């Protein structure tokens, strides 16, 4: 395992084993798995990882959240039992996962955009703009690029590079576009055309629609977004995202 360090002769490099590009739950889970034996860096163009969330706040595996987060953290998720699932605020889950990664030593650079990648003597050099670490480059051995599946509302915040390299891995993830709206639980019972309805313990309901089949609550949406979410014949829940991350990491040669 190589250590993350500053190259003091230049002052503008950071080095790690693996860089993960993008704002994506599968990427966060990959960082959790890979950080057990590697130094991991996450480069994210947004202000915070996992905001806005592009996955449903729900789990069908009762033990998944208990195994992944502490009891104290779980109380912050506004969890509500709904039939055989537990529904929660997805953005808070992203925040708690991020905190867990930071405590494990994962280096996180938010508001940072990759502007170029070059291969120098077998090492990948990422040129970056923005961020708070006062560096211009990151150096790593391998890259997991999830930027294609990340939420980027502004075109100028996308990552850009032309290098094709066997150590730059772009995982294949099947996605589908959805409209996601948050409304009052008192109005949710009037809705009928949704693909997924997730009542939470904060009096709100997260409702998923196919983009051509959207309806409107009487008082409108409190929040709404259009996202591309992980989809394999159904909308995938958080434990499915973790299983996909395990598959990706298992196929990596580090």
N, C-alpha and C positions, 0 to 999 in steps of 0.2 A: 504494500500500500504506500503510495507516494504521499507526501505531505503537501498541503496547500501552503504556498510560501510566496513572498514578494521577492522578485529578483532585484536586489538592492543596487546592482550595477546599472540598471536602467530606471528602476523606480516605477515602471508602468506595466509590469506583467503580474499576473496571478496564475499559478499552476495548479491543476487538479487532475484526477484520473479520468473522470467522466463529466461532461457538461450536458445538461438537459436544457433544451431550448423550448420555451412555450409555456402557456398558461393552461394546463390541462390536468384533470384529476388522475388520469392514467400516468402522466409524467410525475406527479407528486408521489404516487404509489411506487413507481420505479425508483425514485430517489430514496424512499423509505427502505426498499429492499436492497438496493445497491450500496447504500451508505453503511451497511453492516460490515463490508469488507473493502470499501473504496472511499476515496475523497470525492465528494460530489458537489458540483456547482449547478445552480439553476439560474438561467437568464430569462427574465420575464419583462415584456414591454409594458405591462399594466402597472398600476400603482400597488396592487396587492395580488398575491397568488390566489387563483380561484374566484376572483371577482370580475364580472358577474359569473355565477356558477353555470356551467353548461351540462349539468347532470341533475337527475331528480334527487330530492332529499328524501330517500326512502331505502329501507333495507328489509329483505325478507328473512335474513339470517339474524335471529335474536342475539346470538353471541358475537357477531362480527364487531359491532360497536364496542362491546365490553372488552373484547380482546385487543382492540386497536387503540382505545382511549381510556383514560382513567375515569373512575366514578365521578370525580369532581368535574372533569371536562364534559362528560355526558350530560350533566345537569344543565349545561349552557346551551343545549341544542334545541330546546322546546319540543322534546320528543312526545309524540302522541301515538298510542296503539290504535291501529286501524285494521281490523280483521287479523290477518296473519303477518302484517308488516308494521314497522316502526317508521314514522315519518318525522322529519326534522328540518331545520333551516339549513339548507345546503351551504350557503356562504359561511356560516359559522363553522361547519364541519371543515371547509377548506382552511379557515383561519387556524383551527386547532391542529390540523395536520401540519400546517406550516410551522406553528410553534414547536411541535414535536420534532420536525426536521431540523430546525435551528438548534434545538437543545442537543441533537445528535451530532452537530458539527457541520451540517450541510450549509454551504455558503450560498446565500440567496441575494441576487442582484436584481431588484425591481426597477421599473422605469428605464430599462436598458435594452437597446436594440443592437442586434448583430448587423454590421454593415459589410463585412467580408470575412472569409475564412481562407487561409492558405496552409499548405503542408510544408513544413520546414524540417528536414531530416527526420521524417516520420512522425513528427508532432504536429497537431492541429493548432493553428494560431487564429483566434477569433478577434477581429477588430470590432470594437464596440463604441457606441455613443450613448450618453446619458449615464444614469446610475449615480450612486453615492460613494463608491469605493475609490474614486480618484485614480482609476487605472484606464488605460486605453486598449489593453489586450488581455485576453485570457489564453492560456496554453493548456491543452489536455491531450489525452490519448485517444479518447472516443467521444462521439457526440450522439445523443438521442434527440432528434429534431421532431417535436410535436407541434411546430408552429402552424402547420396546415390545419390542425384540429383545435387551435386555440381561438379564443374570442378576441378579435381585433377590430373594434368598431371604426378605427381611423386608419386609412390606407398608409399614412406616413409613419405608423407605428409598427409596421410589419418588418420582419427580419429579412435581410437580403444577402445572398452570396451565390456564386456560380460554381464553386468547387464540387466536383463529384469524387468521392473518396470512399473506399470500402469501410473506413472507420466512422463515416457519417451514416447513421442508421435512421431511416424514416419509417417508423412502424406503420403497417397497413391497419387502419381502423375504419370499419364500415360505419358511416354516419347517415343521419337523416335530419332534415330541417324541421324544427318545431317552433310554434309560438307558445311561450310560457307566460301565463298571467297569474298575479297574486290578487286575491279578492277576499272580502270578508266572509267568514264561515257562514254567517246568516244569509248570504246571497248565493252560496255555492250550490245549494240544493235545487235551485232553479236552472242550473246548467245541465246540459245533456249530451252535447256533441264532443266532449273531451275524450282523449285517449288515456289520460291518467289524471286522477284527482287525489291530492295528498293533503288532508286536513292536518294542521299542526297544533301544538299546544299554546300558541300565541294568539288564537282567535282568527288566524288567517288560513287560507287554502291555496296551495300551489297547483295550478291546473295546466295540463299540457294538451295542445291541439296540433293537428296537422294544419299546415299553413292555409289551406283552402277551405277550412271547416271551422273557422273561429266564430264564437259568439261573444256577446258583451253583457256583463252583469249590469243590473239596473243603475248602480252608482259608479260604474266604470272600474277599470283595473287600478289598483294601488301601485303596482309595478308591472312592467311587461318587457319582454325581450324576444328576439328571434335568434335561435341558436342552432348549431349543428351538433347533435348529440350521438353518442355511441349507440348503434342500433344493429341487432342481428335477429331479425324476424320479430323483435319486440324491443321496447324501451328498456335499456339495461339499468340495473340498480347498482348501488355502490359496491357491493361485494363482487359483481360482475366486472367492474372496473379493476378491482384488485386482482382478480383471476387473470384478466388480460395483461396486467402489469407483470405478473409472475411469468406468464408465457413469454413476454418480450425479453425479460431479464434472463430467463433460462436459455434462450437462443443466442444470447450475446457471448462472445469469446473475449474475456478480459485478461 
